[in-house]
């Protein structure tokens, strides 16, 4: 799993195989590209950071 942290302080988790890229855009913002939940396409969203989360580990 990957935990994405958003600029507003919120976060989400995504399965590793659904994430296709993490990069800096031309403005210098950190962007993640992932599959839509219905797997029909990709979308990009701004993040402040990310971390790989090991299976079975609980984050508080």
HELIX and SHEET records of a PDB file:
HELIX    1   1 UNK A   16  UNK A   18  5                                   3    
SHEET    1   A 3 UNK A  11  UNK A  14  0                                        
SHEET    2   A 3 UNK A   2  UNK A   5 -1                                        
SHEET    3   A 3 UNK A  49  UNK A  52 -1                                        
SHEET    1   B 3 UNK A  19  UNK A  24  0                                        
SHEET    2   B 3 UNK A  30  UNK A  35 -1                                        
SHEET    3   B 3 UNK A  42  UNK A  47 -1                                        
END                                                                             
